[in-house]
């Protein structure tokens, strides 16, 4: 039967613990596990009255899959005098099972009895699960990051004519990728703000007031931020080196919007270079940047990309599913 008096010879006394036991329930049992008793916290937790929990009635609040293991474990623990088990207990008033850790030891009385505590570890186990999920996510991110850096290094080398050319191009791409990682780490599960990613790239290339951009708030997953961060770098670098921004009177106009909702909205991006006097030549070879825009984005994030080359500069339209 339930017992509340800690001074009673059969009252449950807390077992030794290395830390706080809040919230906790004191409990005890005879050495064979035929009779159990609990402190008043049991009634507050489960809603059972003293009569309801008497005998084996308290077992009704234990998850069916945990009942046999509890009793068998208690019998096996008689050899060592130390018992431990993790149980699911039906809690009121929400009617959900909470995770509780039971610990007890045999007293030195004659006859000996089990005396211990049950501690709510639901939050602890939830945090451990979340930590494990974060560890797996971090492992996945590290592998993806290394794979991306390796791919960028290899493809940059394939399109570089000198060591200095390679160093300059790879350094710029690596810096763009690092900026995207900073945004990803800073925003976490909330997603990367597209405008912040774009503005960071324009600022890094000292575009200044020659670029106009506008659009609604759009949040990108880490995967999309990785790819779009590199794509924005290639577009900006090309405009600075070969396009409209290579001339003092050149300008850049960027607009974006979203459309659709099923299964996920699509991000539309229009990139338009403007040079009044013209004179911009179309590329005669396909380098890393064009390959990234025309192939990588399509294969890796299912984007649709349309490029145009005019004497006033390059245009680029991207439609990218945000799911």
N, C-alpha and C positions, 0 to 999 in steps of 0.2 A: 504494500500500500504506500501511497505518497507520504513522505516525511519532511517536515519543515524545520524541526528542531535540530540545530547543528550539534547540540550537546548530548543528544540521544545516543545511546551505545550503538544503535543501528543507523544513525543519520549518515548520509553520504558526506564524506570529507574529501576536499579537493586533492587530487593527486599532484605530485610535484610537477611544476611547469617552469619553462625557461622564460615565459613572457606573460603578458596579460591574458586573461581568459574572459573577455567581455565580447558579446554576451555569453553566459555559460549556465549550465544546469548541473546541479550536484546529483549524483545518483549512486546507488549501491545495490548489491545483490548477494545472495548467499553463495557459497563457494561452488555449488553445482549449477548456478544460474537458473534455479527453479523459481525464485522469488526476487522481484526487483522493487525498488522504491526510488522516488524522485523528489527533489525539492519543489517548492511551489511554482518555480519558473516553468516547470513542465506543463502545468495547467494553463498558464498564460500563453505559452507557445502553441500548444496543440488544441486548446479548448476542451480538453478532457477533464472531467471532474475526478475526485479521488476514487469514486466507485467505478467510473469508466476505465481508469488505468489500473485498477486492482487486478491481481492475478496476471494473466497474459493479455489483458485488455489493452495495455499500452502498445502492444505489437501492432495494433491496427493502424498506428500512426507511422510505422516503419514501412518503407517501400518493400513490396513483396519480394523483390529480388535480393534484398539485403538481410532478410530475417534469418534464414538458415545459416548464413555466414557469420552473423553475430553470435548465435548460440554455439556453433561449432568452434568459433575462435575463442570464445570464453572458456570452453572446456579444455582446449589445447593449451591455453595460457596458464592453467593450473600448475604446470610443470615449472614455469619460470616465475610465476607470481606477478607478471606484468602483462597487461592487456591493452590492445589498441585496435580500433576499427573506424572506418569512415562509413557513415550512414546517410541515407536520405530520409528526412523526417518531414511529415506532412504538417505544414504550419498554417495557423489561422491568423487573421480572417481571410487571407487571399487564396487559401487552398492549394498553394504550390509547395513543392518539395524543396527544402533547403538542405544544404550540405553541412553535416555536423561530424566532428571528429571526437570519438570517445576514447578516453584514456582512464586507466584504473590500475590499482595494485592491491594485492592481498594484504589485509591488516595482520597484525601480530596477535590479535585476540584469539580466544579459544571458545568457539570455533572461529577460524579466519573468515573474513568477508571481503568482497570486492568493494572498494571505495574509490570514487573518481569523479570526473567532470566530463560533460559534453560541451564542446565549444563550436560555435557557428563559424564555419570556414567558407561560407558561400562566396563572400567578396574576395577572399584570398584566392580561391580556385578560379574565380572569374578573371582576376588580375593575372594569374599564372597563364591562363589560356590566352589572354590578350597579349601577354609578353611573348609567348611562343609564336603567336601569329605574327607579331611584329618582327621577331627574329627570322621567321621564314620569309617575310616580305623584304627584310633587309638583305638576306642572302640572295634573293631573287634580283633585287635592285643592283647589288654589287656585280653579279654575273652579267646582267644586261649592260651595266656601265662599262665593264671591261670589254665586252663584246663590241659595243659601239665604238669605243676608243680604238680598238684593234682594227675595226673595219674602216674608220675614218683615216687612220694612219696608213693602212695599205692602199686605199683608193687615192689618197692624196699623193702618195709616192708614185703611183701609176701615171698621174697627170702633171708631175713636176719635172721641170727641165734641168734644174740645178739643186744642189743641196740647200742653198740659201732660199731658193723658191719654195722648196719643200718646207723648210723651217718656218718661213713666213706664213704660208697657207695653213699648215698644221697648227701653228700657234693660235691663229685666229679662230679656227674651228674648235680647238680644244677650249679656248676661252669662252666661246659661245655656249658650248656644251656645259661648261662649269657654271655659267650664269643660270642656265636652265635648272641645274641641280640645286642651286641656291634657292631659287623660287620654289622648287618641289619640297625641299626640306623646311622652308619657312612656312609654307601654307598647309602642309600635311594633307589630311583627309578632305580639306575644304576645296582642294584643287587650285591650280595655278591660274591667276588672272591673265588672260590673253593680252590685254592692253599693257599691263606691267611688263610682260615678257617682250612685247614689241618695243615699248619705250626704252627698255634697258638696252636692247640691241642698237637702236638708233643713237642713243646717247654714247654707247661704247665706240661707235664709228663717227662721232662728232658731226652728225647730220645737222643738228641745230634746227633753226626755223625753216629750213628748206623742205621739211616733210610735214604734211598735214594728214591727220588720221582721226577717225571717229568710228564709233560703233557701240553696241550695248555691252554690258558686262557678260563675259563668257568665261567659264571655268573649265580648265583642261585637266585631264588625268595626267599622271606622271608620264605614262607612255606617250601620249599626244604631245605633252610639253617637250619631251626629248626631241621628237621628230620636227615639230614646228619651230623649236628654238634653232635647230640647224638650218631649216629651210629659210627662216627669216634672216639668218646670218648670210646665207648664200645670195639671197635677193639683195640685201643691203650692200654686201661687198661687191657684187657685180655692178650695182648702180654707182657705187663710188669709184670703181676702177675703170669700168667700160661704158657705163650708161649715163643717164641724164645728170646724175650727181657728180660726174667727173668734170662738168663745166660749171662755172660760177652761176650761170643763169638757169641751171636745171632745177626742177622741183619734183617732189614725189607726193602722190596722193594715194592714201590707203583707206579703204572702207571695208567694214565687215558687218555681218548680220547673221541671224539664225533663222531657220525655216523648218517647219515640220516638227512632229512630236513622236512619231511611231516609226521604228522602235525607239529612236532617239533623235533629237534635233540635229540638223546639219549646220555646221559653220561654213559660211560663204565669205571668202576673202577676195577683194579686188585690189591688185597692186598696179599702179599706173605711173610710169615715169613720164615727165613732161619737159621737153626742151624745145623752145619756140623755133630756134634756127635749124633744128634737125642736125643731121650729120652723123647719127649713131649707126654703126654698122652691125649687121647680124653676125653672130658667132659662126666661124667656119669649122669649128670642132666642138665635140661634146665632152665637157670636163665633168668634174665631180659635182658641181652645182646643178647642171642640167640633168645629170643622171639621178641625183637625189630628188629633184622635183618631178621628173617624168617617170621614174621607175620606182624608187624606194618608197615614196609616199603612197603610190598606188598599191604596191604589193604589201607594205607593212601596216598601213592604217586605212586602206581602202579609200584613199582620196582620189578625186578627179581633178586633174590639173590641165589647164589650157594656157599655153604660152603664145605670145605674139611679139614679133619684132618689127618695129617701125623706126624711121629716121629720128623720131623724137624720143625713143627709148623703148624699153621692154614693158610689156603688160603681162600680168599673170593672174589667172582666176583659179582659186582653189575651193573645192567643195569637200568638206571633211566631216564624216559622221562623228558625233561626240559621244556615242555609246561605247 
